[in-house]
């Protein structure tokens, strides 16, 4: 059972890039809640929620690549 190094490296890179939206999303949401009386409250809130959802999605895809690289046998094809 050999691990597919390319898939694992791709997954680790994707997970490392996921750190950015995972931390910036809550910061955007927090800043929108601090400015509830401003007219851009809802667009900034929607942007923050979207960034958080994208961060979780990319983290899932990165973990999926790592698991596929570890457990899928490429010799079976």
Protein Blocks (a to p, Z undefined) as FASTA:
>chain_A
ZZdfklmmmmmmmmmmmmmmmmmmmmmmmmmmmmmmbmklmmmmmmmmmmmmmmmmmmmm
mmmmmmmmmmpcfklZZ
